[in-house]
């Protein structure tokens, strides 16, 4: 049986990979290059909320 800590880690890992896949998909569909500066700027704005 898996411990609750292991289950939590799996959920977090799956959610992170899902977000990465959605981001990559959006970049490809919209024909946009990945820009690290834009990503870090957006992350700072997101963390303020």
VMD Tcl script that draws the C-alpha trace (Angstrom):
set ca {
  {0.00 0.00 0.00}
  {1.20 3.53 -0.78}
  {1.62 6.03 2.01}
  {-0.32 9.28 1.86}
  {2.98 11.12 1.36}
  {3.75 9.05 -1.76}
  {0.25 9.65 -3.13}
  {0.68 13.39 -2.59}
  {3.99 13.39 -4.41}
  {2.49 11.52 -7.36}
  {-0.37 14.02 -7.63}
  {2.05 16.94 -7.57}
  {4.31 15.31 -10.17}
  {1.40 14.53 -12.49}
  {0.00 18.06 -12.16}
  {3.40 19.59 -12.92}
  {3.92 17.46 -16.01}
  {0.37 18.23 -17.16}
  {1.04 21.97 -16.88}
  {4.33 21.60 -18.76}
  {2.61 19.69 -21.57}
  {-0.15 22.32 -21.81}
  {2.46 25.09 -21.97}
  {4.47 23.35 -24.68}
  {1.28 22.62 -26.64}
  {0.18 26.28 -26.45}
  {3.59 27.47 -27.65}
  {3.49 25.08 -30.61}
  {-0.12 25.85 -31.57}
  {0.46 29.62 -31.39}
  {3.86 29.34 -33.12}
  {5.61 31.19 -30.29}
  {9.21 30.74 -29.18}
  {9.83 30.13 -25.49}
  {11.15 33.28 -23.82}
  {12.64 32.77 -20.36}
  {12.34 36.48 -19.49}
  {8.61 36.49 -20.23}
  {8.13 33.28 -18.26}
  {9.94 34.60 -15.17}
  {8.05 37.90 -15.39}
  {4.71 36.05 -15.56}
  {5.73 33.83 -12.64}
  {6.49 36.89 -10.48}
  {3.07 38.37 -11.32}
  {1.37 35.06 -10.53}
  {3.04 34.69 -7.14}
  {1.77 38.11 -6.01}
  {-1.88 36.97 -6.12}
}
mol new
graphics top color blue
foreach p $ca { graphics top sphere $p radius 0.5 }
foreach p [lrange $ca 0 end-1] q [lrange $ca 1 end] { graphics top cylinder $p $q radius 0.2 }
display resetview
